[in-house]
């Protein structure tokens, strides 16, 4: 594994892709361009719809791509894109062990190899041991000609002799604009303080997508503009199906993430609308647990567990689609309504 050399002739994978001096791998079809950087924690940095040139993943305008390393503060090196958070979100101490901010899988490098590339479809394989737990995360990323989907297959293995508890989140940063919309198959949201956003002081639960509070009626699915200065952290376990999506009417596109609701039982929405650090970005985070650290979730009985010697496998599918005009409501599937 590691440094496959030379460009594959007429294939879909470029193992010689480099950004800001960091080596990576590009997967490219007529429809999509995807970049992955094993030395930056296996990050998916780009998901570009090639006909329009629109990158659906947010790029930090003030922090560029770099190799990640143990001891770095996540927020100070976070350049955007799609990361894996495991086995915690917030740093904590649990069961005599200390856990890094946002876990340890975002700290590179991951091992990698090109498992398959016949010019019609291609699969990139990555793997990374967790330093803090006896666990191995393996990930297969597949693209195919004629499709706007990226298929992710994950296998998490407990290679130790004892059960492990964990929090695992898909940390997907969307490149939003005023008018972008969030879509969730839910009717209620929880509020995670201190990031109240549009929630009123003291509110801990909101109706979705329409909510009345403070004498106003809010369509919470509509993304506020950067001038609002808001930061809000909402979450829901009230999922009727396993998906979330963000649409961008101005670009005519959207990105939907489909997942196993039995594993990723919660979706976090972290919206920064000119608030935290002056950014303008929305994160959708399918997660095994409610917001919080491994320690807090273990105490609440909401941490996921994996038996000694056991493995779990799950599939996640990211779909780029044409956004319907007019937009569908925030609790409706924009993929089902997408123009064919």
C-alpha positions in Angstrom: 0.0 0.0 0.0 0.9 3.7 -0.1 2.6 5.2 -3.1 1.3 3.8 -6.3 3.4 5.4 -9.0 2.5 6.7 -12.4 -0.9 7.8 -13.9 -3.1 4.9 -14.9 -3.8 5.0 -18.7 -7.3 6.3 -19.4 -8.5 5.2 -16.0 -10.6 7.1 -13.6 -7.9 7.4 -10.9 -5.0 9.8 -10.8 -2.7 8.6 -8.0 -0.3 11.6 -8.7 -2.7 14.4 -7.8 -1.0 17.0 -5.6 -2.5 20.1 -3.8 -0.5 22.6 -1.9 2.4 20.2 -1.8 0.3 17.4 -0.3 0.0 14.2 -2.3 -3.4 12.9 -3.0 -5.6 10.8 -5.3 -8.2 12.1 -7.8 -11.2 10.1 -9.0 -12.8 11.6 -12.1 -15.6 10.8 -14.4 -17.5 12.9 -16.9 -19.8 14.1 -14.2 -17.7 14.3 -11.0 -14.2 15.1 -9.7 -13.3 13.8 -6.3 -10.0 14.4 -4.4 -8.8 12.4 -1.4 -5.8 13.1 0.7 -4.5 10.2 2.8 -1.8 12.3 4.5 -4.5 14.8 5.6 -6.5 12.2 7.6 -8.0 10.5 4.5 -10.0 13.7 3.8 -12.3 14.0 0.8 -11.5 17.7 -0.1 -13.3 18.2 -3.4 -16.6 16.9 -4.8 -17.0 18.9 -8.0 -19.9 18.7 -10.4 -17.9 19.0 -13.6 -20.5 20.3 -16.0 -21.0 23.4 -13.8 -17.7 23.5 -12.0 -19.6 23.8 -8.6 -17.7 22.3 -5.7 -20.3 21.0 -3.2 -17.7 20.7 -0.4 -16.7 23.8 1.5 -13.1 25.0 1.4 -11.7 27.1 4.3 -10.7 30.4 2.8 -8.1 31.0 5.5 -6.6 27.6 6.2 -5.2 25.6 3.3 -4.7 21.8 2.9 -1.8 20.4 4.9 -0.6 17.1 6.3 -2.2 16.5 9.7 -0.3 15.4 12.7 -0.8 14.3 16.3 -1.1 17.3 18.7 -2.7 19.6 16.2 -5.8 21.5 17.2 -8.5 20.4 14.8 -10.1 23.8 14.3 -6.7 25.4 13.5 -5.8 23.0 10.7 -9.3 22.3 9.4 -9.4 23.2 5.7 -13.0 21.9 5.0 -14.1 18.9 3.0 -15.4 15.5 4.4 -13.7 13.9 7.4 -14.3 10.9 9.6 -14.6 11.6 13.3 -13.9 8.6 15.6 -14.1 7.6 18.5 -15.2 11.0 19.9 -16.1 14.5 18.9 -15.2 16.7 21.9 -11.9 15.8 23.6 -12.4 13.8 26.8 -11.1 11.2 29.3 -12.9 8.0 29.5 -12.2 4.6 31.1 -8.6 5.8 31.9 -7.9 6.8 28.3 -7.6 10.3 26.8 -9.2 11.1 23.5 -8.2 13.8 21.0 -10.5 16.6 19.9 -12.6 15.3 17.0 -11.1 11.8 17.5 -8.0 10.5 15.8 -8.8 9.4 12.3 -8.5 12.9 10.8 -4.8 12.7 11.9 -2.9 11.3 8.9 -1.7 9.4 7.2 -4.0 6.6 6.1 -2.7 3.7 4.0 -4.2 3.4 0.6 -4.2 1.4 -2.6 -6.1 1.4 -5.9 -8.3 -1.7 -5.7 -9.9 -1.4 -9.1 -9.9 0.8 -12.2 -11.0 -0.5 -15.5 -12.0 2.9 -17.0 -15.7 2.4 -16.3 -15.6 2.2 -12.5 -12.9 2.6 -9.9 -12.4 1.9 -6.2 -9.9 3.5 -3.9 -9.2 1.6 -0.6 -8.0 3.3 2.5 -7.3 2.1 6.1 -6.3 3.6 9.4 -5.8 2.2 12.9 -7.2 4.2 15.7 -4.3 5.2 18.1 -6.7 5.5 21.1 -8.6 2.3 20.7 -7.8 -1.2 19.3 -9.8 -0.5 16.2 -9.2 -0.5 12.4 -11.2 1.6 10.0 -11.3 0.5 6.4 -13.0 2.5 3.6 -13.7 1.9 0.0 -14.6 4.8 -2.3 -16.1 4.0 -5.7 -17.1 6.1 -8.7 -18.5 5.0 -12.0 -19.0 6.6 -15.4 -22.5 7.8 -16.1 -23.4 8.1 -12.4 -23.5 11.1 -10.0 -22.9 8.9 -7.0 -19.9 8.2 -4.8 -20.3 5.0 -2.9 -18.5 4.6 0.4 -18.2 1.2 2.1 -16.8 1.2 5.6 -15.7 -1.7 7.8 -14.9 -1.0 11.5 -13.1 -3.8 13.3 -12.4 -4.2 17.0 -9.0 -6.0 17.0 -8.8 -6.0 20.8 -9.8 -8.4 23.5 -12.4 -6.1 25.1 -15.5 -4.4 23.9 -15.1 -0.8 22.9 -17.4 2.2 23.1 -17.3 5.0 20.5 -18.9 7.9 18.8 -18.5 7.9 15.0 -19.6 10.9 12.8 -19.4 11.7 9.1 -18.2 15.3 9.1 -19.4 16.8 5.8 -18.9 20.5 5.2 -21.2 22.0 2.5 -20.4 25.0 0.4 -23.5 27.0 1.0 -24.9 30.3 -0.2 -27.9 32.5 0.7 -30.9 30.5 -0.4 -29.4 27.1 0.2 -31.7 24.7 2.0 -31.3 21.8 4.4 -33.5 18.7 4.0 -34.2 16.1 6.8 -36.9 13.4 7.1 -37.7 14.6 10.6 -40.2 16.7 12.6 -38.2 17.8 15.6 -34.8 19.2 16.3 -32.8 19.4 19.5 -30.7 22.5 20.3 -27.1 22.2 21.5 -26.1 25.1 23.6 -24.4 27.5 23.5 -25.0 27.6 19.8 -28.6 28.7 19.9 -28.7 30.3 16.5 -32.4 31.0 15.6 -33.6 29.2 18.7 -34.9 31.5 21.5 -33.1 31.6 24.8 -33.9 28.5 26.8 -35.4 26.6 23.9 -34.2 23.0 23.8 -36.5 21.6 21.1 -37.7 23.0 17.8 -40.3 21.8 15.2 -38.9 21.1 11.8 -38.8 22.6 9.3 -41.3 25.4 10.4 -40.9 26.7 13.9 -42.6 29.6 15.8 -40.7 31.4 18.5 -40.1 34.9 19.7 -43.1 36.2 17.8 -41.7 35.0 14.5 -42.2 32.0 12.3 -39.0 30.4 11.0 -38.4 28.1 8.1 -35.3 26.5 9.7 -34.5 24.7 6.4 -33.5 28.0 4.8 -29.9 28.9 5.3 -29.4 32.4 6.7 -27.0 34.8 5.1 -23.5 35.5 6.4 -24.6 38.9 7.7 -26.7 37.2 10.3 -23.7 36.5 12.4 -25.4 33.3 13.7 -24.0 30.0 14.8 -26.4 27.2 15.5 -26.0 23.5 16.4 -29.2 21.4 16.0 -29.6 17.7 16.0 -32.3 15.0 15.5 -32.9 11.4 16.3 -36.4 11.8 14.9 -35.4 10.3 11.5 -38.0 8.4 9.5 -35.4 7.4 6.9 -31.6 7.4 6.7 -30.7 10.5 4.7 -30.0 14.2 4.8 -29.4 16.6 2.0 -28.5 20.2 1.1 -29.7 22.0 -2.0 -28.4 25.1 -3.7 -31.1 26.7 -5.9 -28.7 29.3 -7.3 -26.4 26.5 -8.6 -29.3 24.2 -9.4 -27.6 21.3 -7.5 -27.8 19.4 -4.3 -25.9 16.8 -2.3 -27.7 14.0 -0.5 -26.1 11.6 2.0 -27.8 8.2 2.4 -26.8 6.0 5.3 -28.0 3.2 7.6 -30.3 4.8 10.2 -29.8 1.9 12.6 -26.1 2.8 12.8 -26.1 6.5 12.2 -29.2 7.2 14.3 -28.6 11.0 14.7 -27.9 13.8 12.3 -26.1 16.9 13.6 -26.5 20.3 11.9 -23.7 22.7 12.7 -24.5 26.0 10.8 -22.1 28.8 10.8 -23.6 31.9 9.2 -21.0 34.5 9.8 -20.7 33.5 13.4 -18.0 31.1 14.7 -14.6 32.4 13.4 -16.4 34.4 10.8 -17.0 31.4 8.6 -20.0 30.7 6.3 -20.5 26.9 6.2 -23.0 24.2 7.0 -22.0 20.7 8.4 -24.4 17.8 8.1 -23.1 15.0 10.4 -24.8 11.6 10.4 -23.6 10.2 13.8 -24.0 7.1 15.9 -24.8 9.3 18.9 -26.1 12.7 20.1 -23.7 15.7 20.2 -21.0 15.4 22.8 -17.9 13.4 23.7 -17.4 9.7 24.0 -17.4 10.2 27.8 -20.7 12.1 27.9 -22.4 9.6 25.5 -21.1 6.6 27.5 -22.5 8.2 30.7 -25.9 8.8 29.0 -26.0 5.3 27.5 -25.9 6.6 23.9 -22.4 5.6 22.8 -22.1 2.9 20.2 -20.4 -0.4 21.1 -18.5 -3.1 19.3 -17.7 -6.4 20.8 -14.1 -7.8 21.0 -13.1 -9.3 17.7 -16.2 -8.1 16.0 -16.6 -6.0 12.8 -19.4 -3.9 11.4 -19.8 -2.9 7.8 -22.0 -0.1 6.4 -22.6 1.7 3.2 -22.9 5.4 2.7 -23.9 6.9 -0.7 -23.3 10.6 -1.7 -25.5 11.7 -4.6 -25.2 14.9 -6.6 -28.5 15.8 -8.1 -30.3 18.6 -10.0 -32.3 20.7 -7.5 -36.0 21.1 -8.1 -37.4 24.5 -8.9 -39.2 25.6 -6.8 -37.4 23.9 -3.9 -39.2 21.2 -2.0 -39.9 21.6 1.8 -37.2 20.9 4.3 -38.8 17.6 5.4 -39.2 16.3 1.8 -36.7 14.4 -0.2 -35.1 16.7 -2.8 -33.7 13.6 -4.6 -37.1 12.2 -5.2 -38.2 15.6 -6.6 -35.1 16.1 -8.7 -35.6 16.6 -12.5 -34.7 13.5 -14.5 
